[in-house]
Amino acid sequence: MDDVPITGLEELERHLQHVVDTPETPLDAKLFDEVELQLTDYNIPPLIPRLLPNLSQILLTYAQDPSILASLAIKLLRPIQFTQALTLASEDALIQALRSPAPSANILAITVVEKATRSPGDTAILSIMKALVGDFLRTWLSTPDVGVAEKATKALGDLLEVDCDRRSSAGINTKMSGLQLASGMPPGQGLLWRRIFQDREIYQLLFSLCSSTTVGTGEGQLDERQKSLAQARLLRILPRLATLDFQTITRSQFPEVEKSHQVGQPGILYFATVDMVNKEEDMLMHITLMDFFAEFLEMMSTTELTPSTMDYLAALVKKVATSDPTMYKHLETIALSPETAETSPELVELLLKLNEYP
């Protein structure tokens, strides 16, 4: 069955070559769909060198909606490993796709980037590509498209999990069945973590895109609505990062970055929890922040916490509770809830311990 010839394949090859030679040629959507529907894991590999080079070349300059091209390219990329994908799509091409206003082009680029989750060696290669990492993070936080943001959030979390070099010190409980634990994958080198959190430009980018002090409509700025989306995306990924490498997100190599964004203490966790959200003017984000903090504490309650981590959590909870009465009430309700005691006894225990801290 898999040896059956693909109807329309030769015609599609000629069509792609014609579009390369004459870029203004309209795409034959019906022909693309006909071929794509016949693709299987078995027949894709021999088609990669026949179709992907021209697809990649067209995508670089195609001025219309690239959804048809991107869909076929994503399907052809499925069996390809990260390093092989880089021979078909350069770093510059991926950056161009990430910067495209078309969500399908963004998805295509993220599909290539997330292939680096297959091994710590691949995430190490990705970490060298500073411009690509920076544009990936910018797209993640600034895209108005929910699908693109969801895919980028998952990809970033998976990449940092594979790259994590502090798994033993992170004290991950067996309840946290991550990629490395589940697959027996060796620990990462931490190079992508260092690229994001120990590269001043990229670290600054995270604060600039998420801080309520930088709302605007100028180049590189986000308006109020998009700023809220960026903040929510950062909050969504932080609980996962906290269970992987608590030290990195609670320290800073560049205290001047925090200072420039009016953050009271170093670390992206403190920034996101205490100083990022304008609680008085953005009620929806205030609710999101409360949900985040409960999720964050719940995930921390399932890890083996060191004394220093407990000290930090106690100080953070005290700061949040004293500066935000609504958050204090929210945490109190959780701690006293019979339902929470039944479903998350570890969380209740942690909250009680933190409350008893001097």
Disulfide bonds with the S-S distance in Angstrom:
none
